[in-house]
């Protein structure tokens, strides 16, 4: 994928959630936020997406203050509006109303100079599902080791 510069990835998302449909959304940012993202200063660990008043908002996403800004810096964890088509918003709002579905960001990246966020519909995994995933990963690792040795 040329022309795409990855800024931040939510590494725990695939472990904690079963991921469904994915969407690409634009972000409404201030100038210092864009500059800070270009330096790779973002964290999606506890971030989530909320739909309020027919608009999608990225909540709890930490974008560090731009170190070279003098007085007009942004607040690191302010809610940021996401830009989606109306039909996508309606579909997502309907899915989120269903039991167990939530919206989580998977990655922030630049595409053709514009900051984008990849969001996904997700259902939380139970503890036993996580244990099974760990067990499966360990088994695959052991098989790969045995394959290389033998």
HELIX and SHEET records of a PDB file:
HELIX    1   1 UNK A   13  UNK A   16  1                                   4    
HELIX    2   2 UNK A   31  UNK A   38  1                                   8    
HELIX    3   3 UNK A   86  UNK A   97  1                                  12    
HELIX    4   4 UNK A  127  UNK A  149  1                                  23    
SHEET    1   A 7 UNK A   4  UNK A   9  0                                        
SHEET    2   A 7 UNK A 101  UNK A 111 -1                                        
SHEET    3   A 7 UNK A 114  UNK A 124 -1                                        
SHEET    4   A 7 UNK A  17  UNK A  27 -1                                        
SHEET    5   A 7 UNK A  80  UNK A  83 -1                                        
SHEET    6   A 7 UNK A  55  UNK A  59 -1                                        
SHEET    7   A 7 UNK A  48  UNK A  52 -1                                        
SHEET    1   B 2 UNK A  42  UNK A  43  0                                        
SHEET    2   B 2 UNK A  62  UNK A  63 -1                                        
END                                                                             
